[in-house]
Amino acid sequence: MILFELHFQVDAAKREEFERAYAEVFAPAISKQKGFQSLKFLRLYSPSAIAEIQASPTEYDYQINFTFESEAARRVWATSADHDVAWPKLSALTTKFFWRGYDLLASQ
């Protein structure tokens, strides 16, 4: 199984629209793909909470984590018509983004 992370910097004025695009477009599109396993949508703590817990600084506000049964299955999703609709709607609302992939060694 693989885990894929997407990290996003989103302007404050676009956060509501970004969250809506995730819920209405991205999540439904990815979750119906063959080999899809799980999906998580994360928003960074508020600046005051980050300061209070002395967390490491980051310029990225949101993260999407998803798992697929294999990297091959994820690549099918990445070249699908659903992805061609969902990814531009999400990424267009960001200032910048990056991704990384992992082989998932354990999960509970």
VENWO-V796865 format. One record per residue. N is the residue number from 1. RES is the residue in one small letter. SS is DSSP state (helix for helix, strand for strand, loop for the rest). NEAR is the number of other ideal C-beta (glycine too) atoms within 8 Angstrom. D_FIRST is the distance of its C-alpha to the first C-alpha in whole Angstrom. Layout:
# VENWO-V796865
N_RES_SS_NEAR_D_FIRST, N_RES_SS_NEAR_D_FIRST
This chain:
# VENWO-V796865
1_m_loop_10_0, 2_i_strand_12_4, 3_l_strand_10_7, 4_f_strand_13_10, 5_e_strand_11_14, 6_l_strand_10_17, 7_h_strand_10_20, 8_f_strand_14_23, 9_q_strand_11_27, 10_v_loop_12_29, 11_d_loop_7_33, 12_a_helix_5_34, 13_a_helix_4_36, 14_k_helix_10_33, 15_r_helix_10_31, 16_e_helix_6_32, 17_e_helix_8_31, 18_f_helix_14_28, 19_e_helix_10_27, 20_r_helix_8_28, 21_a_helix_12_26, 22_y_helix_12_23, 23_a_helix_8_24, 24_e_helix_7_26, 25_v_helix_12_24, 26_f_helix_13_21, 27_a_helix_11_19, 28_p_helix_8_21, 29_a_helix_12_20, 30_i_helix_14_16, 31_s_helix_8_16, 32_k_loop_7_17, 33_q_loop_13_15, 34_k_loop_5_13, 35_g_loop_12_9, 36_f_strand_14_10, 37_q_strand_8_9, 38_s_strand_6_11, 39_l_strand_11_13, 40_k_strand_8_16, 41_f_strand_10_19, 42_l_strand_8_21, 43_r_strand_6_24, 44_l_loop_9_26, 45_y_loop_7_29, 46_s_loop_5_32, 47_p_helix_6_34, 48_s_helix_6_36, 49_a_helix_8_33, 50_i_helix_11_32, 51_a_helix_7_35, 52_e_helix_6_36, 53_i_helix_7_32, 54_q_loop_4_33, 55_a_loop_6_29, 56_s_loop_3_29, 57_p_loop_5_30, 58_t_loop_5_28, 59_e_loop_4_29, 60_y_loop_11_26, 61_d_loop_8_26, 62_y_strand_12_23, 63_q_strand_12_19, 64_i_strand_13_17, 65_n_strand_11_13, 66_f_strand_12_10, 67_t_strand_13_7, 68_f_strand_15_6, 69_e_loop_6_4, 70_s_loop_9_5, 71_e_helix_8_8, 72_a_helix_7_10, 73_a_helix_13_10, 74_r_helix_13_10, 75_r_helix_8_13, 76_v_helix_11_15, 77_w_helix_14_15, 78_a_helix_7_16, 79_t_loop_6_19, 80_s_loop_9_20, 81_a_helix_5_23, 82_d_helix_11_21, 83_h_helix_12_20, 84_d_helix_8_23, 85_v_helix_10_25, 86_a_helix_12_23, 87_w_helix_9_22, 88_p_helix_8_26, 89_k_helix_11_27, 90_l_helix_14_25, 91_s_helix_8_25, 92_a_loop_6_29, 93_l_loop_10_29, 94_t_loop_12_28, 95_t_loop_5_30, 96_k_strand_6_27, 97_f_strand_10_23, 98_f_strand_7_21, 99_w_strand_8_17, 100_r_strand_6_14, 101_g_strand_9_11, 102_y_strand_8_9, 103_d_strand_5_6, 104_l_loop_9_5, 105_l_loop_3_8, 106_a_loop_4_9, 107_s_loop_5_10, 108_q_loop_2_13
